[in-house]
Amino acid sequence: MLGPLLGCIAISLLLATLIARVPMRWWWVRSFEFPRLQIATLALVCGLASLWLLDAEPWRTVAVAVSLATLVLQLRYILPWTKLWPVQVQTAHNAPEEQMITLLIANVLTPNRQSNTLLTMITDHQPDIILTLESDQWWQDQLDPALDEQWPHSVKIPLDNLYGMHLYSRLALKNTEIKWLIQDDIPSIHTQVELKSGQHIRLFAVHPRPPAPSESEKSLWRDAELLCIGKEIHQTPKATLVAGDLNDVAWSRTTRRFCRTGGMLDPRRGRGMYSTFHANYPILRWPLDHVFVSEHFTLVNMERLDAFGSDHFPILATFCYRPSRQDEHETPDASAEERQEAKETIQQGKAETQET
């Protein structure tokens, strides 16, 4: 009885792994991209249990072989986000303070009321830029009195649909725009930040709609928004940061294509996953909150901060604008076919009626 049970578990884990490779945008298909670490761990446990508990029988061979295949397939995606892999964004050395920028990104969870805990973190870490997501008018009323004086440059979009966002900056912002790229209820912030050195960098703040039963049937609108940002970065190349809750994991098909389309680098590669969601369930965590950078930046520090009542952990990252070191990076690039597919995805995302 134990043999068939372990064999069926192993086969189920392999099927979940293979479903994630299917190029379909239905939410239930794309959801299999998220728990790669969890599936790999279960495959390892299943394989070891089969070796330990089963006698030499066909089910033992099946369970071990299938578990091993699952583990290998999942590790192909997971390993780049461990310290076993080379870093993608080079580490800063003797970083000049006037060319450094620190961002704190926090999905606050709209009904969460622990604003004081978040404000204490902000006071302790003193970031140059604070980006909050899911922040509505209540959150704005709590943040403004505490932040407006020291972070006087701001962009405020209080919404009660879980897609509000607020950006507070102690560095000057220029040419700021609020855009509704794909859907008319999902904003993004496009701005230029003036560093203390007087140099300018570009910042995109994004929070696309996730593929989920309560949100949208497909990942099309999320994919289209990310690729739209990537296309803009490619068409007007300059020093760029992209920050926010992408509602997507770092190793997904969409996020990796976004990085190739825009030539963006992930500072977590070679350093760790920095999983930010779900804050309340340790065994169900994956990296949803991101900061991507162009080749013009090196990494000073990156850390996941403590929980503050939201279902997301905040993430804090400090970068140094060092264009002199951009040749040290291997910048990803999309093929002509991928760029055409990205263009078609954007057009389809703008044209297709939203079903939520």
Buried (B, 14 or more C-beta within 10 A) or exposed (E): EBBEEBBBBBBBBBEBBEBBEEEEBEBEBBBBBBBBBBBBBBBBBBBEBBEEEBEEEEBBBBBBBBBBBBBEBBBEBBBBBBEEEEBBBBBBEEBEEEBBBBBBBBBBBBEBEBBEBBBBBBEEBEBBBBBBBBBBEBBBEBBBEBBEEEBEBBBBBBBEEBBBBBBBBBBBBEEBEBBEBBBEEBBBBBBBBBBBEEBBBBBBBBBBBBBBEEBBBBBBBBBBBBBBBBBBBBEEEEBBBBBBBBBBBBBBBBBBBBBBBBBBBBBBBBBBBBBBBBBEEEEEBBBBBBBBBBBBBBBBBBEBBEBBBBBBBBBBBBBBBBBEBBEEBEBBEBEEEBBEBBBEBBEBBBEEEBEE
